[in-house]
Amino acid sequence: MRKSPLAAALLFTALASTALAQDRDTKVRNDRQAIAADDSWIYNDLARGVKLARDEKKPLLVVIRCIP
């Protein structure tokens, strides 16, 4: 029985996407923990960020991330 290169490619893609999704989830969680532990970032507190930017007369960068 001869194996199709297309079938092998589809199987590899399905397996790789599952592994990447799990790896991505772990990376996102680790990234959030690292940012929350760093005092130079303000995470999930827009009012505090706006106040600090106003007090220091510095611009404010707001990043809104949607992780499905």
C-alpha positions in Angstrom: 0.0 0.0 0.0 1.4 3.4 -1.1 1.2 6.4 1.3 0.0 9.7 -0.1 2.3 12.7 0.4 -0.8 14.8 0.9 -2.2 12.6 3.6 1.2 12.7 5.4 1.3 16.5 5.1 -2.2 16.8 6.5 -1.5 14.5 9.4 1.7 16.4 10.2 -0.1 19.7 10.0 -2.9 18.5 12.4 -0.3 17.1 14.9 1.8 20.2 14.7 -1.1 22.6 15.2 -2.2 20.7 18.3 1.3 20.9 19.8 1.7 24.6 18.9 -1.7 25.4 20.5 -0.6 23.8 23.8 2.8 25.4 23.6 1.2 28.8 22.8 -1.1 28.5 25.8 1.9 27.8 28.1 3.8 30.7 26.6 0.9 33.1 27.1 0.5 32.1 30.8 4.2 32.4 31.4 4.3 35.8 29.7 1.5 37.1 31.9 3.3 35.9 35.1 6.5 37.5 34.0 4.9 40.8 33.3 2.8 40.8 36.5 6.0 40.2 38.5 7.9 43.1 36.8 7.3 46.5 38.5 8.0 48.4 35.3 4.7 47.1 33.8 1.2 47.8 34.9 -1.0 44.9 34.0 -4.8 45.0 34.0 -5.1 48.4 35.8 -5.8 51.2 33.2 -6.7 53.8 35.8 -3.3 53.3 37.6 -1.5 53.5 34.2 -3.3 56.7 33.2 -2.5 58.3 36.6 1.1 57.3 36.5 1.5 58.6 32.9 -0.2 61.9 33.8 1.9 62.3 36.9 5.2 61.6 35.1 4.1 63.5 32.0 4.9 60.5 29.8 2.9 58.9 27.0 0.9 55.8 27.7 1.0 52.6 25.6 -2.0 50.4 26.0 -1.9 46.9 24.6 -5.2 45.0 24.3 -4.8 41.4 23.5 -7.5 39.0 22.6 -6.5 35.4 23.1 -9.2 33.1 21.8 
